[in-house]
Amino acid sequence: MSSIKMKIESRENIGSNKVNKLRADSTLPGVIYKRGSETLVVQVSEKEFTRAFKLAGTTNIIDLDLNGEVHPVIVKDIQRHPVKNQILHVDFQELNMNETIKMFIPVNLINRDSIKLQPSILAQMLDQVEIECLPNHIPNSADVDVADMTFTDPLYVKDLDVANNDDVTVLTDLDTLVCTLSEPSAVVEEETDGESDEAVETGTEETEE
């Protein structure tokens, strides 16, 4: 069982007007879907969801308590208002703890502020990788230490810690580029002698003969 728990309720108020009323009461509409099962329509306190999501993100399991029945889920999708960034709707995916799940996890570059080779520019090419594993083995992220990177040795998916985790299958091509380190480009400043090759016309002067 997960250490992150949250109580939710069944939702009978379906329709835009009723959903808007829920949001006005700081309650979020949502659904729980599971392969081969009927989708459950639910609602949850916005405050409780914010607390749980801060801990769980999209990779940690949340145990949802619905009428005394526990549903192990991950947050699959969050719909937000395009301007206010307000959460409008939450999709939970219920997990079968005995079946593997495919999902994307973020790439985390460790020690990116402590790279020994300086001056240098770190460029991250890949933000997430796809993996498959049992729910209890979902890693929070795919990590790699970049402190000792050099200009000639970029890092690939095969260098991430999850690539060497026997409990996780990495579905992203292992030869996909993750990040590179390069020297900063030299800025060449042109010296001028104070004279311009082209005259700038600032006005017209009339003369009388």
C-alpha angles and dihedrals in degrees: 000000000000123000088222111081133175135177119228136176136221113260123222096165102095123168135065097273094050092044091052089053090053091053091048087057091052091254122131124217116223148153136228114213129185130180110262094009136094115268112251118221110216146164131213138187109265090221093052093046092049090052094049095043091052088060100037107034111179098309106053125079120247119200106221115204108211112176091329094311117113120224116189106214146160124218103257102177141000121199114208135189107263093229109022095040086224116155109250104173140000129212117202122194114210114219133218100219091210096053128074120245130209116220145143121254127190123259111237120199107206120211093010088151093050103055108152097210106079142217093031143135121229115208119191112207100176126048101180143013131210117239140173125213145125113290093249090057099051107132120218092230145343106257136198130170112234099180093104098040119137133204092252101045115065120186125245137194088266088064094058117103093240090062087068096042110110091202093057132063113206110216097183112092107271091222093059111124115248104178145340136207120216141171116259114257114256113245111225114204117200115226117225129201093215093259124105122218090218126053115231113222110220101171148337123265121202122209130195122223 
